[in-house]
């Protein structure tokens, strides 16, 4: 299984970014997907998850109303649209497969840096 995250960058507070995660080596439609992030010196934080069909979506409290997770099962892709970015959103963002309550596969991460 390979998960390739991309789309990170250096942006100003208030800007938007869309992260992408390309999945391969698995039957993508059978897996829920999730995004996590980790800032320097901090623990890994749950950002969002989406079910196999996209019908069930959850967000971490710190991103609710600003971030949107979506998926394209035909393209084996999951996305994270991030609006109204804040400096505290600065972190490495990781995509992961979700299987029940576990996250068995992880991508390499993409850096998001938000300056004020």
LUMBATI-501531 format. One record per residue (C-alpha): residue number from 0; x, y, z. Coordinates in Angstrom, 2 decimals, always signed. Layout:
N
  num        X        Y        Z
  NUM        X        Y        Z
...
***
This chain:
116
  num        X        Y        Z
    0    +0.00    +0.00    +0.00
    1    +1.25    +3.46    -0.89
    2    -0.22    +6.78    +0.12
    3    +1.29    +9.85    -1.51
    4    +0.29   +13.18    +0.01
    5    +0.85   +16.43    -1.83
    6    -0.31   +20.02    -2.00
    7    +1.33   +21.49    +1.06
    8    +3.09   +24.81    +0.99
    9    +3.79   +28.17    +2.55
   10    +0.73   +30.39    +2.77
   11    -0.47   +33.46    +4.57
   12    -3.09   +33.34    +7.31
   13    -6.56   +33.42    +5.78
   14    -5.47   +31.65    +2.61
   15    -6.62   +28.25    +1.39
   16    -4.88   +25.05    +0.35
   17    -6.05   +21.73    -0.97
   18    -4.12   +18.65    +0.00
   19    -4.33   +15.51    -2.09
   20    -3.54   +11.92    -1.24
   21    -3.11    +9.34    -3.96
   22    -3.62    +5.74    -2.87
   23    -2.35    +2.62    -4.59
   24    -1.90    -1.04    -3.82
   25    -5.28    -1.45    -2.16
   26    -8.97    -1.65    -3.00
   27    -9.48    +1.99    -2.19
   28   -13.27    +1.96    -2.01
   29   -13.10    -0.57    +0.84
   30   -11.20    +1.75    +3.15
   31   -12.17    +4.75    +5.12
   32    -9.59    +7.51    +4.90
   33    -8.31   +10.09    +7.31
   34    -6.04   +13.07    +7.67
   35    -3.84   +13.72   +10.68
   36    -1.32   +16.41   +11.40
   37    +1.68   +16.85   +13.65
   38    +3.27   +20.13   +14.59
   39    +6.81   +20.35   +15.96
   40    +6.92   +19.33   +19.59
   41    +3.27   +18.33   +19.62
   42    +1.41   +15.07   +19.49
   43    -0.22   +13.85   +16.33
   44    -3.71   +15.30   +15.96
   45    -6.76   +13.91   +14.20
   46    -7.98   +16.28   +11.48
   47   -10.72   +14.52    +9.53
   48   -12.02   +11.18    +8.36
   49   -14.35    +9.99    +5.65
   50   -16.12    +6.67    +5.23
   51   -15.84    +4.39    +2.22
   52   -18.84    +5.96    +0.49
   53   -18.21    +9.45    +1.76
   54   -21.46    +9.49    +3.70
   55   -19.89    +9.69    +7.14
   56   -17.43   +12.49    +7.82
   57   -15.85   +13.60   +11.06
   58   -13.62   +16.55   +11.90
   59   -11.37   +17.48   +14.73
   60   -12.69   +20.36   +16.81
   61    -9.90   +22.70   +15.77
   62   -10.75   +22.48   +12.06
   63   -14.53   +22.20   +12.04
   64   -16.11   +24.71    +9.70
   65   -12.81   +25.47    +7.96
   66   -11.63   +22.15    +6.50
   67   -13.46   +19.81    +4.15
   68   -12.53   +16.22    +3.45
   69   -13.65   +14.47    +0.28
   70   -12.77   +11.45    -1.78
   71   -12.93   +10.20    -5.35
   72   -13.17    +6.42    -5.40
   73   -12.81    +6.30    -9.19
   74    -9.41    +8.01    -8.94
   75    -8.26    +6.50    -5.61
   76    -7.88    +9.99    -4.18
   77    -8.72   +11.71    -0.94
   78    -8.61   +15.47    -0.50
   79    -8.47   +17.99    +2.29
   80    -9.65   +21.46    +1.45
   81    -8.35   +23.91    +4.05
   82    -9.86   +27.38    +4.23
   83    -9.24   +30.30    +6.57
   84    -5.86   +28.90    +7.49
   85    -4.30   +29.99   +10.76
   86    -0.68   +29.90   +11.94
   87    -1.67   +27.16   +14.36
   88    -2.54   +24.96   +11.39
   89    +1.18   +24.75   +10.62
   90    +2.13   +21.08   +10.68
   91    +3.01   +18.07    +8.61
   92    -0.20   +16.59    +7.28
   93    -0.53   +12.86    +6.80
   94    -3.17   +10.80    +5.07
   95    -3.99    +7.35    +6.38
   96    -6.29    +4.47    +5.65
   97    -9.00    +3.82    +8.21
   98   -10.11    +0.28    +9.00
   99   -12.57    +0.17   +11.83
  100   -10.91    +2.09   +14.63
  101    -7.40    +1.54   +13.32
  102    -5.24    +3.39   +10.81
  103    -3.10    +0.69    +9.20
  104    -1.36    +2.62    +6.41
  105    +0.22    +6.06    +6.40
  106    +1.65    +8.37    +3.79
  107    +4.87   +10.32    +4.07
  108    +3.28   +13.66    +4.91
  109    +3.20   +17.08    +3.33
  110    +4.29   +20.27    +5.08
  111    +1.85   +23.11    +5.56
  112    +3.22   +26.38    +6.92
  113    +0.95   +29.32    +7.65
  114    +2.47   +32.71    +8.46
  115    +0.68   +35.72    +9.86
***
